[in-house]
């Protein structure tokens, strides 16, 4: 049975503080990553449903979320740009489709 090795508590005060900070930062990053994925998913759902208005509105929201997450360094700026580009292409194809 493989169990996860238990981490030792840091002895130094600076190490203990680092652990406390890491917990907070990890929670914030997880929340933002989830927000990012949700925004992208909302655009893709609207595109699949064929709803032009909903897709463009969701894309506008997603752009700002993607940019803010990239600015905070949670995802690389190039990944953010690539994802925005792909979403934009899907939304444009939907809008131009007759």
Gaussian input, Z-matrix of N, CA and C with variables (Angstrom, degrees):
# hf/3-21g

backbone

0 1
 N
 C     1     B1
 C     2     B2     1     A1
 N     3     B3     2     A2     1     D1
 C     4     B4     3     A3     2     D2
 C     5     B5     4     A4     3     D3
 N     6     B6     5     A5     4     D4
 C     7     B7     6     A6     5     D5
 C     8     B8     7     A7     6     D6
 N     9     B9     8     A8     7     D7
 C    10    B10     9     A9     8     D8
 C    11    B11    10    A10     9     D9
 N    12    B12    11    A11    10    D10
 C    13    B13    12    A12    11    D11
 C    14    B14    13    A13    12    D12
 N    15    B15    14    A14    13    D13
 C    16    B16    15    A15    14    D14
 C    17    B17    16    A16    15    D15
 N    18    B18    17    A17    16    D16
 C    19    B19    18    A18    17    D17
 C    20    B20    19    A19    18    D18
 N    21    B21    20    A20    19    D19
 C    22    B22    21    A21    20    D20
 C    23    B23    22    A22    21    D21
 N    24    B24    23    A23    22    D22
 C    25    B25    24    A24    23    D23
 C    26    B26    25    A25    24    D24
 N    27    B27    26    A26    25    D25
 C    28    B28    27    A27    26    D26
 C    29    B29    28    A28    27    D27
 N    30    B30    29    A29    28    D28
 C    31    B31    30    A30    29    D29
 C    32    B32    31    A31    30    D30
 N    33    B33    32    A32    31    D31
 C    34    B34    33    A33    32    D32
 C    35    B35    34    A34    33    D33
 N    36    B36    35    A35    34    D34
 C    37    B37    36    A36    35    D35
 C    38    B38    37    A37    36    D36
 N    39    B39    38    A38    37    D37
 C    40    B40    39    A39    38    D38
 C    41    B41    40    A40    39    D39
 N    42    B42    41    A41    40    D40
 C    43    B43    42    A42    41    D41
 C    44    B44    43    A43    42    D42
 N    45    B45    44    A44    43    D43
 C    46    B46    45    A45    44    D44
 C    47    B47    46    A46    45    D45
 N    48    B48    47    A47    46    D46
 C    49    B49    48    A48    47    D47
 C    50    B50    49    A49    48    D48
 N    51    B51    50    A50    49    D49
 C    52    B52    51    A51    50    D50
 C    53    B53    52    A52    51    D51
 N    54    B54    53    A53    52    D52
 C    55    B55    54    A54    53    D53
 C    56    B56    55    A55    54    D54
 N    57    B57    56    A56    55    D55
 C    58    B58    57    A57    56    D56
 C    59    B59    58    A58    57    D57
 N    60    B60    59    A59    58    D58
 C    61    B61    60    A60    59    D59
 C    62    B62    61    A61    60    D60
 N    63    B63    62    A62    61    D61
 C    64    B64    63    A63    62    D62
 C    65    B65    64    A64    63    D63
 N    66    B66    65    A65    64    D64
 C    67    B67    66    A66    65    D65
 C    68    B68    67    A67    66    D66
 N    69    B69    68    A68    67    D67
 C    70    B70    69    A69    68    D68
 C    71    B71    70    A70    69    D69
 N    72    B72    71    A71    70    D70
 C    73    B73    72    A72    71    D71
 C    74    B74    73    A73    72    D72
 N    75    B75    74    A74    73    D73
 C    76    B76    75    A75    74    D74
 C    77    B77    76    A76    75    D75
 N    78    B78    77    A77    76    D76
 C    79    B79    78    A78    77    D77
 C    80    B80    79    A79    78    D78
 N    81    B81    80    A80    79    D79
 C    82    B82    81    A81    80    D80
 C    83    B83    82    A82    81    D81
 N    84    B84    83    A83    82    D82
 C    85    B85    84    A84    83    D83
 C    86    B86    85    A85    84    D84
 N    87    B87    86    A86    85    D85
 C    88    B88    87    A87    86    D86
 C    89    B89    88    A88    87    D87
 N    90    B90    89    A89    88    D88
 C    91    B91    90    A90    89    D89
 C    92    B92    91    A91    90    D90
 N    93    B93    92    A92    91    D91
 C    94    B94    93    A93    92    D92
 C    95    B95    94    A94    93    D93
 N    96    B96    95    A95    94    D94
 C    97    B97    96    A96    95    D95
 C    98    B98    97    A97    96    D96
 N    99    B99    98    A98    97    D97
 C   100   B100    99    A99    98    D98
 C   101   B101   100   A100    99    D99
 N   102   B102   101   A101   100   D100
 C   103   B103   102   A102   101   D101
 C   104   B104   103   A103   102   D102
 N   105   B105   104   A104   103   D103
 C   106   B106   105   A105   104   D104
 C   107   B107   106   A106   105   D105
 N   108   B108   107   A107   106   D106
 C   109   B109   108   A108   107   D107
 C   110   B110   109   A109   108   D108
 N   111   B111   110   A110   109   D109
 C   112   B112   111   A111   110   D110
 C   113   B113   112   A112   111   D111
 N   114   B114   113   A113   112   D112
 C   115   B115   114   A114   113   D113
 C   116   B116   115   A115   114   D114
 N   117   B117   116   A116   115   D115
 C   118   B118   117   A117   116   D116
 C   119   B119   118   A118   117   D117
 N   120   B120   119   A119   118   D118
 C   121   B121   120   A120   119   D119
 C   122   B122   121   A121   120   D120
 N   123   B123   122   A122   121   D121
 C   124   B124   123   A123   122   D122
 C   125   B125   124   A124   123   D123
 N   126   B126   125   A125   124   D124
 C   127   B127   126   A126   125   D125
 C   128   B128   127   A127   126   D126
 N   129   B129   128   A128   127   D127
 C   130   B130   129   A129   128   D128
 C   131   B131   130   A130   129   D129
 N   132   B132   131   A131   130   D130
 C   133   B133   132   A132   131   D131
 C   134   B134   133   A133   132   D132
 N   135   B135   134   A134   133   D133
 C   136   B136   135   A135   134   D134
 C   137   B137   136   A136   135   D135
 N   138   B138   137   A137   136   D136
 C   139   B139   138   A138   137   D137
 C   140   B140   139   A139   138   D138
 N   141   B141   140   A140   139   D139
 C   142   B142   141   A141   140   D140
 C   143   B143   142   A142   141   D141
 N   144   B144   143   A143   142   D142
 C   145   B145   144   A144   143   D143
 C   146   B146   145   A145   144   D144
 N   147   B147   146   A146   145   D145
 C   148   B148   147   A147   146   D146
 C   149   B149   148   A148   147   D147
 N   150   B150   149   A149   148   D148
 C   151   B151   150   A150   149   D149
 C   152   B152   151   A151   150   D150
 N   153   B153   152   A152   151   D151
 C   154   B154   153   A153   152   D152
 C   155   B155   154   A154   153   D153
 N   156   B156   155   A155   154   D154
 C   157   B157   156   A156   155   D155
 C   158   B158   157   A157   156   D156
 N   159   B159   158   A158   157   D157
 C   160   B160   159   A159   158   D158
 C   161   B161   160   A160   159   D159
 N   162   B162   161   A161   160   D160
 C   163   B163   162   A162   161   D161
 C   164   B164   163   A163   162   D162
 N   165   B165   164   A164   163   D163
 C   166   B166   165   A165   164   D164
 C   167   B167   166   A166   165   D165
 N   168   B168   167   A167   166   D166
 C   169   B169   168   A168   167   D167
 C   170   B170   169   A169   168   D168
 N   171   B171   170   A170   169   D169
 C   172   B172   171   A171   170   D170
 C   173   B173   172   A172   171   D171
 N   174   B174   173   A173   172   D172
 C   175   B175   174   A174   173   D173
 C   176   B176   175   A175   174   D174
 N   177   B177   176   A176   175   D175
 C   178   B178   177   A177   176   D176
 C   179   B179   178   A178   177   D177
 N   180   B180   179   A179   178   D178
 C   181   B181   180   A180   179   D179
 C   182   B182   181   A181   180   D180
 N   183   B183   182   A182   181   D181
 C   184   B184   183   A183   182   D182
 C   185   B185   184   A184   183   D183
 N   186   B186   185   A185   184   D184
 C   187   B187   186   A186   185   D185
 C   188   B188   187   A187   186   D186
 N   189   B189   188   A188   187   D187
 C   190   B190   189   A189   188   D188
 C   191   B191   190   A190   189   D189
 N   192   B192   191   A191   190   D190
 C   193   B193   192   A192   191   D191
 C   194   B194   193   A193   192   D192
 N   195   B195   194   A194   193   D193
 C   196   B196   195   A195   194   D194
 C   197   B197   196   A196   195   D195
 N   198   B198   197   A197   196   D196
 C   199   B199   198   A198   197   D197
 C   200   B200   199   A199   198   D198
 N   201   B201   200   A200   199   D199
 C   202   B202   201   A201   200   D200
 C   203   B203   202   A202   201   D201
 N   204   B204   203   A203   202   D202
 C   205   B205   204   A204   203   D203
 C   206   B206   205   A205   204   D204
 N   207   B207   206   A206   205   D205
 C   208   B208   207   A207   206   D206
 C   209   B209   208   A208   207   D207
 N   210   B210   209   A209   208   D208
 C   211   B211   210   A210   209   D209
 C   212   B212   211   A211   210   D210
 N   213   B213   212   A212   211   D211
 C   214   B214   213   A213   212   D212
 C   215   B215   214   A214   213   D213
 N   216   B216   215   A215   214   D214
 C   217   B217   216   A216   215   D215
 C   218   B218   217   A217   216   D216
 N   219   B219   218   A218   217   D217
 C   220   B220   219   A219   218   D218
 C   221   B221   220   A220   219   D219
 N   222   B222   221   A221   220   D220
 C   223   B223   222   A222   221   D221
 C   224   B224   223   A223   222   D222
 N   225   B225   224   A224   223   D223
 C   226   B226   225   A225   224   D224
 C   227   B227   226   A226   225   D225
 N   228   B228   227   A227   226   D226
 C   229   B229   228   A228   227   D227
 C   230   B230   229   A229   228   D228
 N   231   B231   230   A230   229   D229
 C   232   B232   231   A231   230   D230
 C   233   B233   232   A232   231   D231
 N   234   B234   233   A233   232   D232
 C   235   B235   234   A234   233   D233
 C   236   B236   235   A235   234   D234
 N   237   B237   236   A236   235   D235
 C   238   B238   237   A237   236   D236
 C   239   B239   238   A238   237   D237
 N   240   B240   239   A239   238   D238
 C   241   B241   240   A240   239   D239
 C   242   B242   241   A241   240   D240
 N   243   B243   242   A242   241   D241
 C   244   B244   243   A243   242   D242
 C   245   B245   244   A244   243   D243
 N   246   B246   245   A245   244   D244
 C   247   B247   246   A246   245   D245
 C   248   B248   247   A247   246   D246
 N   249   B249   248   A248   247   D247
 C   250   B250   249   A249   248   D248
 C   251   B251   250   A250   249   D249
 N   252   B252   251   A251   250   D250
 C   253   B253   252   A252   251   D251
 C   254   B254   253   A253   252   D252
 N   255   B255   254   A254   253   D253
 C   256   B256   255   A255   254   D254
 C   257   B257   256   A256   255   D255
 N   258   B258   257   A257   256   D256
 C   259   B259   258   A258   257   D257
 C   260   B260   259   A259   258   D258
 N   261   B261   260   A260   259   D259
 C   262   B262   261   A261   260   D260
 C   263   B263   262   A262   261   D261
 N   264   B264   263   A263   262   D262
 C   265   B265   264   A264   263   D263
 C   266   B266   265   A265   264   D264
 N   267   B267   266   A266   265   D265
 C   268   B268   267   A267   266   D266
 C   269   B269   268   A268   267   D267
 N   270   B270   269   A269   268   D268
 C   271   B271   270   A270   269   D269
 C   272   B272   271   A271   270   D270
 N   273   B273   272   A272   271   D271
 C   274   B274   273   A273   272   D272
 C   275   B275   274   A274   273   D273
 N   276   B276   275   A275   274   D274
 C   277   B277   276   A276   275   D275
 C   278   B278   277   A277   276   D276
 N   279   B279   278   A278   277   D277
 C   280   B280   279   A279   278   D278
 C   281   B281   280   A280   279   D279
 N   282   B282   281   A281   280   D280
 C   283   B283   282   A282   281   D281
 C   284   B284   283   A283   282   D282
 N   285   B285   284   A284   283   D283
 C   286   B286   285   A285   284   D284
 C   287   B287   286   A286   285   D285
 N   288   B288   287   A287   286   D286
 C   289   B289   288   A288   287   D287
 C   290   B290   289   A289   288   D288
 N   291   B291   290   A290   289   D289
 C   292   B292   291   A291   290   D290
 C   293   B293   292   A292   291   D291

   B1=1.4512
   B2=1.5256
   B3=1.3060
   B4=1.4641
   B5=1.5218
   B6=1.3165
   B7=1.4620
   B8=1.5130
   B9=1.3033
   B10=1.4590
   B11=1.5306
   B12=1.3160
   B13=1.4586
   B14=1.5224
   B15=1.3387
   B16=1.4570
   B17=1.5236
   B18=1.3389
   B19=1.4594
   B20=1.5255
   B21=1.3179
   B22=1.4612
   B23=1.5186
   B24=1.3024
   B25=1.4566
   B26=1.5225
   B27=1.3069
   B28=1.4640
   B29=1.5274
   B30=1.3196
   B31=1.4684
   B32=1.5217
   B33=1.3191
   B34=1.4539
   B35=1.5187
   B36=1.2988
   B37=1.4654
   B38=1.5252
   B39=1.3296
   B40=1.4689
   B41=1.5265
   B42=1.3224
   B43=1.4534
   B44=1.5203
   B45=1.3480
   B46=1.4688
   B47=1.5265
   B48=1.3295
   B49=1.4677
   B50=1.5309
   B51=1.3232
   B52=1.4639
   B53=1.5303
   B54=1.3248
   B55=1.4674
   B56=1.5210
   B57=1.3428
   B58=1.4679
   B59=1.5259
   B60=1.3204
   B61=1.4638
   B62=1.5247
   B63=1.3354
   B64=1.4640
   B65=1.5225
   B66=1.3288
   B67=1.4635
   B68=1.5249
   B69=1.3318
   B70=1.4701
   B71=1.5252
   B72=1.3262
   B73=1.4660
   B74=1.5284
   B75=1.3338
   B76=1.4615
   B77=1.5222
   B78=1.3325
   B79=1.4628
   B80=1.5293
   B81=1.3299
   B82=1.4700
   B83=1.5224
   B84=1.3323
   B85=1.4643
   B86=1.5238
   B87=1.3254
   B88=1.4618
   B89=1.5216
   B90=1.3189
   B91=1.4606
   B92=1.5264
   B93=1.3252
   B94=1.4639
   B95=1.5289
   B96=1.3317
   B97=1.4609
   B98=1.5315
   B99=1.3229
   B100=1.4623
   B101=1.5266
   B102=1.3300
   B103=1.4684
   B104=1.5358
   B105=1.3235
   B106=1.4640
   B107=1.5280
   B108=1.3384
   B109=1.4660
   B110=1.5273
   B111=1.3273
   B112=1.4645
   B113=1.5252
   B114=1.3350
   B115=1.4682
   B116=1.5306
   B117=1.3188
   B118=1.4678
   B119=1.5290
   B120=1.3277
   B121=1.4636
   B122=1.5267
   B123=1.3239
   B124=1.4616
   B125=1.5287
   B126=1.3331
   B127=1.4681
   B128=1.5273
   B129=1.3249
   B130=1.4673
   B131=1.5341
   B132=1.3320
   B133=1.4669
   B134=1.5238
   B135=1.3321
   B136=1.4654
   B137=1.5285
   B138=1.3273
   B139=1.4674
   B140=1.5363
   B141=1.3217
   B142=1.4699
   B143=1.5205
   B144=1.3321
   B145=1.4641
   B146=1.5265
   B147=1.3352
   B148=1.4618
   B149=1.5190
   B150=1.3233
   B151=1.4696
   B152=1.5300
   B153=1.3443
   B154=1.4701
   B155=1.5205
   B156=1.3369
   B157=1.4644
   B158=1.5260
   B159=1.3208
   B160=1.4668
   B161=1.5313
   B162=1.3300
   B163=1.4617
   B164=1.5270
   B165=1.3330
   B166=1.4739
   B167=1.5215
   B168=1.3355
   B169=1.4668
   B170=1.5279
   B171=1.3262
   B172=1.4657
   B173=1.5271
   B174=1.3340
   B175=1.4683
   B176=1.5271
   B177=1.3293
   B178=1.4651
   B179=1.5348
   B180=1.3271
   B181=1.4691
   B182=1.5243
   B183=1.3262
   B184=1.4634
   B185=1.5200
   B186=1.3223
   B187=1.4664
   B188=1.5244
   B189=1.3308
   B190=1.4557
   B191=1.5266
   B192=1.3340
   B193=1.4696
   B194=1.5292
   B195=1.3271
   B196=1.4628
   B197=1.5264
   B198=1.3257
   B199=1.4594
   B200=1.5249
   B201=1.3302
   B202=1.4639
   B203=1.5236
   B204=1.3276
   B205=1.4610
   B206=1.5344
   B207=1.3263
   B208=1.4637
   B209=1.5319
   B210=1.3214
   B211=1.4571
   B212=1.5248
   B213=1.3319
   B214=1.4630
   B215=1.5237
   B216=1.3365
   B217=1.4616
   B218=1.5114
   B219=1.3206
   B220=1.4565
   B221=1.5260
   B222=1.3287
   B223=1.4573
   B224=1.5178
   B225=1.3089
   B226=1.4642
   B227=1.5250
   B228=1.3152
   B229=1.4710
   B230=1.5252
   B231=1.3222
   B232=1.4709
   B233=1.5273
   B234=1.3322
   B235=1.4714
   B236=1.5215
   B237=1.3172
   B238=1.4628
   B239=1.5279
   B240=1.3255
   B241=1.4589
   B242=1.5340
   B243=1.3238
   B244=1.4640
   B245=1.5348
   B246=1.3197
   B247=1.4607
   B248=1.5235
   B249=1.3309
   B250=1.4747
   B251=1.5185
   B252=1.3196
   B253=1.4592
   B254=1.5245
   B255=1.3151
   B256=1.4677
   B257=1.5252
   B258=1.3402
   B259=1.4657
   B260=1.5172
   B261=1.3331
   B262=1.4631
   B263=1.5250
   B264=1.3224
   B265=1.4588
   B266=1.5266
   B267=1.3461
   B268=1.4706
   B269=1.5251
   B270=1.3384
   B271=1.4600
   B272=1.5361
   B273=1.3368
   B274=1.4713
   B275=1.5196
   B276=1.3371
   B277=1.4666
   B278=1.5245
   B279=1.3360
   B280=1.4575
   B281=1.5181
   B282=1.3166
   B283=1.4817
   B284=1.5215
   B285=1.3395
   B286=1.4693
   B287=1.5376
   B288=1.3420
   B289=1.4702
   B290=1.5144
   B291=1.3135
   B292=1.4730
   B293=1.4922
   A1=109.08
   A2=116.58
   A3=120.77
   A4=109.28
   A5=115.38
   A6=119.86
   A7=108.86
   A8=113.63
   A9=119.28
   A10=109.20
   A11=116.09
   A12=120.49
   A13=109.63
   A14=115.17
   A15=119.24
   A16=109.48
   A17=115.24
   A18=119.40
   A19=109.50
   A20=114.86
   A21=119.40
   A22=109.43
   A23=115.74
   A24=120.21
   A25=109.66
   A26=117.16
   A27=119.05
   A28=110.78
   A29=115.90
   A30=120.13
   A31=111.40
   A32=115.54
   A33=118.85
   A34=111.29
   A35=115.40
   A36=121.09
   A37=110.51
   A38=116.28
   A39=119.75
   A40=110.68
   A41=116.84
   A42=121.41
   A43=111.53
   A44=115.60
   A45=119.89
   A46=110.55
   A47=115.70
   A48=120.43
   A49=109.72
   A50=116.51
   A51=121.65
   A52=110.29
   A53=116.28
   A54=120.65
   A55=110.10
   A56=116.78
   A57=120.43
   A58=110.55
   A59=116.08
   A60=120.46
   A61=110.78
   A62=116.44
   A63=120.62
   A64=111.80
   A65=116.53
   A66=120.40
   A67=109.67
   A68=116.21
   A69=120.69
   A70=111.18
   A71=116.04
   A72=121.37
   A73=110.32
   A74=115.82
   A75=120.66
   A76=110.56
   A77=117.05
   A78=121.23
   A79=110.60
   A80=116.66
   A81=121.11
   A82=110.55
   A83=116.80
   A84=121.19
   A85=111.63
   A86=116.46
   A87=121.18
   A88=110.20
   A89=115.50
   A90=121.05
   A91=110.98
   A92=116.58
   A93=121.07
   A94=111.81
   A95=116.16
   A96=120.43
   A97=110.01
   A98=115.74
   A99=121.17
   A100=110.61
   A101=116.25
   A102=121.59
   A103=110.17
   A104=115.80
   A105=123.42
   A106=110.15
   A107=114.98
   A108=119.67
   A109=111.42
   A110=115.94
   A111=120.44
   A112=110.71
   A113=116.51
   A114=120.85
   A115=110.57
   A116=116.60
   A117=121.48
   A118=109.87
   A119=115.79
   A120=120.80
   A121=111.15
   A122=116.82
   A123=120.72
   A124=111.62
   A125=116.61
   A126=120.81
   A127=109.11
   A128=116.19
   A129=119.74
   A130=111.77
   A131=116.68
   A132=120.08
   A133=110.90
   A134=116.18
   A135=120.82
   A136=110.61
   A137=116.77
   A138=121.01
   A139=109.38
   A140=117.03
   A141=120.22
   A142=111.55
   A143=115.85
   A144=120.10
   A145=111.38
   A146=116.69
   A147=121.33
   A148=113.50
   A149=116.74
   A150=122.13
   A151=109.71
   A152=116.17
   A153=120.88
   A154=112.49
   A155=117.04
   A156=120.77
   A157=111.43
   A158=115.43
   A159=120.63
   A160=110.23
   A161=116.57
   A162=121.30
   A163=110.95
   A164=117.23
   A165=119.46
   A166=111.12
   A167=117.24
   A168=120.42
   A169=110.41
   A170=116.67
   A171=121.27
   A172=110.53
   A173=116.31
   A174=119.99
   A175=111.10
   A176=116.73
   A177=120.41
   A178=110.32
   A179=116.33
   A180=120.90
   A181=109.93
   A182=116.07
   A183=121.19
   A184=111.38
   A185=117.36
   A186=120.40
   A187=111.20
   A188=116.83
   A189=119.23
   A190=111.18
   A191=116.86
   A192=120.46
   A193=109.93
   A194=116.58
   A195=121.85
   A196=110.13
   A197=117.18
   A198=120.58
   A199=112.14
   A200=116.76
   A201=119.35
   A202=110.86
   A203=117.33
   A204=120.74
   A205=110.19
   A206=117.16
   A207=120.80
   A208=110.55
   A209=117.13
   A210=120.93
   A211=111.44
   A212=115.83
   A213=120.07
   A214=112.06
   A215=116.72
   A216=120.40
   A217=114.17
   A218=118.17
   A219=120.37
   A220=110.07
   A221=115.75
   A222=121.42
   A223=107.47
   A224=116.59
   A225=121.30
   A226=109.43
   A227=115.98
   A228=120.87
   A229=111.86
   A230=116.66
   A231=119.62
   A232=111.39
   A233=116.65
   A234=120.14
   A235=109.39
   A236=116.51
   A237=120.57
   A238=110.21
   A239=116.54
   A240=121.03
   A241=110.57
   A242=115.84
   A243=120.61
   A244=110.86
   A245=116.33
   A246=119.80
   A247=111.72
   A248=116.45
   A249=120.04
   A250=110.36
   A251=115.95
   A252=120.83
   A253=110.91
   A254=116.56
   A255=120.73
   A256=111.55
   A257=115.80
   A258=118.96
   A259=110.66
   A260=115.68
   A261=121.45
   A262=110.65
   A263=116.09
   A264=121.24
   A265=110.71
   A266=115.96
   A267=119.61
   A268=111.81
   A269=115.88
   A270=119.98
   A271=110.46
   A272=116.53
   A273=120.16
   A274=111.05
   A275=116.74
   A276=120.44
   A277=110.44
   A278=115.72
   A279=120.31
   A280=111.30
   A281=115.87
   A282=120.46
   A283=110.96
   A284=116.81
   A285=120.71
   A286=112.20
   A287=116.37
   A288=119.30
   A289=110.49
   A290=114.83
   A291=118.17
   A292=111.87
   D1=117.33
   D2=-178.78
   D3=-89.05
   D4=119.46
   D5=177.08
   D6=-114.32
   D7=154.17
   D8=-178.73
   D9=-73.41
   D10=132.67
   D11=179.40
   D12=-64.83
   D13=135.25
   D14=-179.06
   D15=-77.35
   D16=134.20
   D17=179.97
   D18=-79.57
   D19=142.61
   D20=176.98
   D21=-82.31
   D22=149.17
   D23=175.93
   D24=-74.63
   D25=135.62
   D26=178.68
   D27=-65.68
   D28=145.40
   D29=-178.95
   D30=-84.49
   D31=-41.54
   D32=-175.19
   D33=-75.30
   D34=147.28
   D35=179.43
   D36=-59.83
   D37=-39.12
   D38=-179.66
   D39=-64.64
   D40=-35.24
   D41=178.25
   D42=-69.19
   D43=-40.42
   D44=178.18
   D45=-64.87
   D46=-39.47
   D47=178.57
   D48=-65.16
   D49=-41.26
   D50=179.34
   D51=-58.72
   D52=-41.94
   D53=179.51
   D54=-63.84
   D55=-43.62
   D56=178.60
   D57=-60.86
   D58=-43.44
   D59=-179.92
   D60=-65.19
   D61=-40.97
   D62=-178.85
   D63=-60.69
   D64=-37.36
   D65=179.26
   D66=-63.45
   D67=-45.64
   D68=179.99
   D69=-64.33
   D70=-47.03
   D71=-177.79
   D72=-63.14
   D73=-41.96
   D74=-179.93
   D75=-61.23
   D76=-42.13
   D77=179.55
   D78=-64.10
   D79=-42.51
   D80=179.93
   D81=-64.72
   D82=-44.94
   D83=-179.40
   D84=-64.16
   D85=-40.19
   D86=179.42
   D87=-62.69
   D88=-42.98
   D89=179.48
   D90=-62.13
   D91=-46.10
   D92=-179.22
   D93=-66.68
   D94=-38.50
   D95=178.36
   D96=-62.60
   D97=-40.13
   D98=178.64
   D99=-65.45
   D100=-42.34
   D101=178.99
   D102=-60.91
   D103=-41.06
   D104=178.74
   D105=-60.04
   D106=-51.18
   D107=-177.56
   D108=-63.44
   D109=-39.39
   D110=179.62
   D111=-63.37
   D112=-43.68
   D113=-179.31
   D114=-61.63
   D115=-44.24
   D116=179.91
   D117=-65.15
   D118=-42.13
   D119=-179.01
   D120=-63.77
   D121=-38.63
   D122=179.76
   D123=-62.21
   D124=-39.77
   D125=178.25
   D126=-65.39
   D127=-46.65
   D128=-177.44
   D129=-64.00
   D130=-37.18
   D131=177.68
   D132=-64.44
   D133=-43.14
   D134=-179.86
   D135=-64.20
   D136=-38.75
   D137=179.52
   D138=-66.28
   D139=-44.39
   D140=179.37
   D141=-63.67
   D142=-35.05
   D143=179.19
   D144=-74.35
   D145=-17.61
   D146=179.45
   D147=81.12
   D148=19.40
   D149=-178.95
   D150=-91.45
   D151=101.80
   D152=-175.02
   D153=-63.80
   D154=-47.41
   D155=-177.21
   D156=-62.91
   D157=-45.81
   D158=-179.34
   D159=-64.20
   D160=-40.25
   D161=-178.32
   D162=-64.83
   D163=-44.66
   D164=-179.56
   D165=-67.83
   D166=-37.13
   D167=178.17
   D168=-67.00
   D169=-44.19
   D170=179.63
   D171=-65.51
   D172=-35.57
   D173=179.73
   D174=-66.70
   D175=-39.36
   D176=178.53
   D177=-61.49
   D178=-42.23
   D179=177.93
   D180=-66.64
   D181=-44.74
   D182=-177.63
   D183=-61.07
   D184=-38.49
   D185=179.91
   D186=-58.10
   D187=-46.56
   D188=-178.02
   D189=-68.30
   D190=-37.55
   D191=178.51
   D192=-64.97
   D193=-45.76
   D194=-179.37
   D195=-61.11
   D196=-44.28
   D197=179.62
   D198=-64.05
   D199=-43.21
   D200=-177.68
   D201=-66.79
   D202=-38.30
   D203=178.80
   D204=-67.27
   D205=-38.38
   D206=178.71
   D207=-68.28
   D208=-38.62
   D209=179.20
   D210=-63.13
   D211=-33.08
   D212=-179.78
   D213=-81.13
   D214=-5.89
   D215=175.31
   D216=83.51
   D217=14.44
   D218=-179.63
   D219=-76.19
   D220=-37.99
   D221=170.10
   D222=-123.09
   D223=154.10
   D224=178.86
   D225=-67.50
   D226=147.57
   D227=-178.58
   D228=-59.78
   D229=-35.42
   D230=179.77
   D231=-67.60
   D232=-37.00
   D233=177.03
   D234=-64.77
   D235=-41.68
   D236=179.47
   D237=-62.86
   D238=-44.53
   D239=179.99
   D240=-63.61
   D241=-41.20
   D242=179.69
   D243=-63.92
   D244=-44.42
   D245=179.68
   D246=-64.98
   D247=-41.46
   D248=177.79
   D249=-62.30
   D250=-41.88
   D251=-179.34
   D252=-62.44
   D253=-44.88
   D254=-179.42
   D255=-65.38
   D256=-41.45
   D257=177.85
   D258=-64.85
   D259=-41.74
   D260=-179.95
   D261=-59.67
   D262=-42.88
   D263=179.41
   D264=-61.26
   D265=-43.30
   D266=179.52
   D267=-64.23
   D268=-42.56
   D269=-178.83
   D270=-67.32
   D271=-42.70
   D272=179.34
   D273=-62.44
   D274=-40.99
   D275=179.45
   D276=-62.62
   D277=-37.38
   D278=178.88
   D279=-68.19
   D280=-42.57
   D281=-179.01
   D282=-67.10
   D283=-39.92
   D284=-177.65
   D285=-77.56
   D286=-21.21
   D287=179.77
   D288=-67.22
   D289=144.23
   D290=-176.76
   D291=-104.44

